[in-house]
Amino acid sequence: MGEIVNDALRAALAETGHSIESLAGMVGVDRKTVARWLNHDHIPHPRHREAAASALRRPIGDIWPDTSRRREPIWFRPWQEIEREAISLRSFQSTVLPGLLQTEAYARAVLAGADVIARSDVERHLASRLARQSILTRDDPPHFTAVVDEAVLRRPVGGRATMREQVQALITACGAPHIRVHIVPSTVGAYAGLNGPFVIAVGPEHRIAGYLDNQLQGQVVTGAEDIAAMLAAWENVRGEALSHWQSVDLLTEMAKTWN
């Protein structure tokens, strides 16, 4: 499916004589970030929306009118905007696979099996999760590194056929130069990953943000001390994990067990 162009933003650029480069300079972001804003599905961070609208002399709602009616929960929107603009993402997961690498069947099983989301809303949340995955297939994708506990890949989420498809999809994803998957083997004892999953994003201005998830909602973390703690946890989990290609070999063996 092709990307939907934000015609309002493109028209505002033309009418004010701004280029992608000049608007990027006024807002204080990389030109690639502004280029992504031309895609209707790429909504800037609130402070960038305000600065861009001011530079273009337009109300924010004229350029990005539907930000209040998107499919994601309100608490998730700030992180999704950070995720869209990231140049690198580091994800550790101890219970499920990262959403950016989930197949449709696996994601549906996770969303429905949690019994937290109303069944009538599962497909809506599923569509949102799958749409997020487009950041890994765009022309300038972020470098994505995932560390996953081996137990995640042994759990029969959705049944054997779903897991077989999911593991094969992971193996395929590992062939992309910007995607790396590392598995923490079950032989590892206590390590930082037992404290829970997290994601670290680096933005185009090299700002670092973190994301913590729980049963009810997620939390965006930007404080220096919290980021330092997350980076230390990342070094620990990455240090306990297998190399990328050792992990691919293990995934290949796992795929056979789901036949």
C-alpha positions in Angstrom: 0.0 0.0 0.0 1.4 3.4 -0.9 1.9 6.2 1.5 -0.7 9.0 1.7 0.8 12.4 1.2 -0.1 15.2 3.6 -1.3 17.6 0.9 -2.0 20.4 3.5 1.6 20.4 4.6 2.9 20.3 1.0 0.6 23.2 0.1 1.7 25.3 3.1 5.4 24.8 2.1 4.6 25.9 -1.5 2.6 28.9 -0.4 5.1 30.2 2.1 8.1 29.5 -0.1 9.6 27.2 2.4 11.5 24.1 1.3 12.0 20.9 3.4 15.5 22.1 4.3 14.4 25.6 5.4 11.5 24.3 7.5 13.8 21.8 9.1 16.2 24.6 10.0 13.5 26.7 11.6 12.1 23.8 13.6 15.5 22.4 14.5 15.2 18.9 13.1 16.9 16.9 10.4 15.6 17.4 6.8 14.7 13.7 6.7 12.4 14.2 9.6 10.4 16.9 7.8 10.4 14.8 4.6 8.7 12.1 6.7 6.0 14.6 7.8 4.9 14.8 4.2 3.5 11.3 4.7 0.0 11.6 6.2 0.7 8.9 8.8 3.8 10.6 10.2 2.7 13.1 12.9 5.4 15.2 14.4 6.1 15.5 18.1 3.8 18.2 19.7 6.6 20.7 20.1 7.6 20.2 16.5 4.0 20.5 15.3 3.7 23.9 17.1 7.0 25.2 15.7 6.3 24.0 12.1 2.8 25.5 12.1 4.2 28.8 13.4 6.9 28.9 10.7 4.2 28.1 8.1 1.8 30.6 9.6 -1.0 28.0 9.7 -3.1 26.7 12.6 -1.9 23.3 13.7 -5.3 21.7 13.0 -5.1 22.8 9.3 -2.0 20.8 8.7 -2.5 17.9 11.1 -6.3 17.8 11.7 -6.8 14.3 12.9 -4.3 13.9 15.7 -7.0 13.6 18.3 -8.9 10.9 16.4 -6.1 8.4 15.8 -6.5 4.7 16.6 -3.8 4.5 19.3 -4.6 5.0 23.0 -3.9 8.5 24.1 -1.1 7.4 26.5 0.7 5.6 23.6 0.7 8.5 21.1 3.9 10.4 22.5 5.9 7.2 22.2 4.6 6.4 18.7 5.8 9.8 17.5 9.2 9.2 19.1 9.3 5.8 17.4 8.5 7.2 14.0 11.3 9.7 14.1 13.9 7.5 15.7 17.2 6.7 13.9 17.8 3.7 16.2 15.7 1.6 18.4 16.9 -0.9 21.0 14.2 -3.2 22.4 14.4 -5.8 25.2 11.4 -8.2 25.6 11.0 -10.9 28.2 7.4 -12.0 27.7 6.4 -11.3 24.0 8.2 -10.4 20.8 8.6 -6.7 19.9 5.5 -5.4 18.3 7.5 -4.2 15.3 8.5 -7.8 14.5 5.1 -9.6 15.2 3.2 -11.3 12.5 -0.5 -10.6 12.1 -1.5 -13.9 13.6 0.9 -13.6 16.6 -0.1 -10.0 17.3 -3.8 -11.0 17.2 -3.2 -13.8 19.6 -1.3 -11.5 22.0 -4.0 -8.8 21.9 -7.0 -11.2 22.2 -5.3 -13.4 24.8 -4.6 -10.6 27.2 -8.3 -10.3 27.8 -7.7 -6.6 28.6 -8.9 -5.1 25.3 -12.5 -5.5 24.4 -12.9 -8.1 21.6 -14.6 -5.5 19.5 -11.5 -3.4 19.7 -8.9 -6.1 19.0 -8.9 -5.6 15.2 -8.5 -1.9 15.6 -5.5 -2.3 17.8 -4.1 -4.9 15.5 -4.3 -2.6 12.5 -2.5 0.1 14.5 0.3 -2.3 15.5 0.8 -3.6 12.0 0.8 -0.1 10.6 3.7 0.8 13.0 5.8 -1.8 11.3 6.1 0.3 8.2 9.0 2.2 9.8 11.2 -0.9 9.3 10.4 -1.0 5.5 10.6 2.6 4.6 13.5 4.1 2.6 15.4 5.3 5.7 14.5 2.8 8.4 15.9 3.1 11.9 18.5 0.6 13.0 16.5 -1.8 15.1 18.1 -4.1 17.6 16.0 -6.6 19.6 17.1 -8.7 22.5 14.6 -11.4 23.4 14.5 -13.9 26.2 14.5 -17.5 24.8 11.3 -18.2 26.8 9.4 -15.9 24.6 10.1 -18.1 21.6 9.2 -21.3 23.4 5.7 -20.1 24.5 2.9 -21.4 22.1 1.2 -18.0 21.5 -1.6 -18.6 19.0 -0.7 -22.3 18.6 2.0 -24.2 16.7 1.2 -22.9 13.3 1.3 -19.3 14.5 4.6 -19.8 16.2 6.1 -21.6 13.2 5.1 -18.6 11.0 6.4 -16.1 13.5 9.8 -17.7 13.9 10.2 -18.0 10.2 9.3 -14.3 9.9 12.0 -13.4 12.5 14.6 -15.4 10.5 13.6 -13.4 7.3 13.7 -10.1 9.2 17.2 -10.9 10.4 18.4 -10.8 6.8 17.8 -7.1 6.6 21.0 -5.0 7.3 19.2 -2.7 9.7 17.6 -5.4 11.9 19.5 -7.4 14.5 18.0 -10.0 16.8 19.8 -11.4 19.9 18.4 -14.2 22.1 19.2 -14.5 25.8 19.5 -18.3 26.2 17.5 -20.1 28.9 20.8 -21.2 30.5 21.4 -17.6 31.7 20.5 -17.1 35.4 19.6 -13.8 37.0 20.1 -10.8 34.7 18.7 -7.3 34.3 16.0 -8.5 31.9 14.1 -10.0 34.8 13.1 -6.5 35.9 10.9 -6.1 32.8 10.9 -5.0 29.1 11.9 -1.6 27.8 12.8 0.2 24.6 15.4 2.9 24.0 15.0 5.3 21.1 17.6 7.7 19.7 16.1 10.6 17.7 17.5 12.5 14.7 18.9 15.2 17.1 20.5 12.4 19.1 18.0 12.9 22.0 17.4 9.7 23.9 14.0 8.5 25.2 12.9 5.3 26.8 9.7 3.4 27.0 8.4 1.2 29.8 5.3 -1.0 29.5 2.9 -2.5 32.1 -0.5 -4.1 32.3 -2.4 -0.8 32.0 -0.3 1.6 29.9 3.2 2.6 28.9 5.5 5.3 30.2 7.8 7.6 28.2 11.1 8.2 30.1 13.4 11.2 29.3 15.1 12.0 32.6 18.9 11.7 32.6 19.1 9.3 35.6 16.3 7.1 34.2 17.9 7.0 30.8 21.3 6.1 32.3 19.7 3.2 34.3 18.0 1.9 31.1 21.3 2.1 29.1 23.0 0.1 31.9 20.2 -2.4 31.8 20.6 -2.6 28.0 24.3 -3.3 28.3 23.6 -6.1 30.7 20.9 -7.8 28.6 22.9 -7.4 25.4 26.0 -8.8 27.1 24.1 -12.0 28.2 22.6 -12.5 24.7 23.9 -14.6 21.8 25.4 -12.9 18.8 23.0 -12.1 15.9 24.1 -15.0 13.8 24.2 -17.4 16.7 20.6 -16.3 17.4 19.6 -16.9 13.8 21.0 -20.4 14.1 18.9 -20.9 17.3 15.8 -19.5 15.6 16.4 -22.0 12.7 16.4 -24.9 15.2 13.4 -23.5 17.0 11.4 -23.4 13.7 11.8 -27.1 13.5 10.3 -27.7 16.9 7.1 -25.9 15.9 6.5 -28.2 12.9 
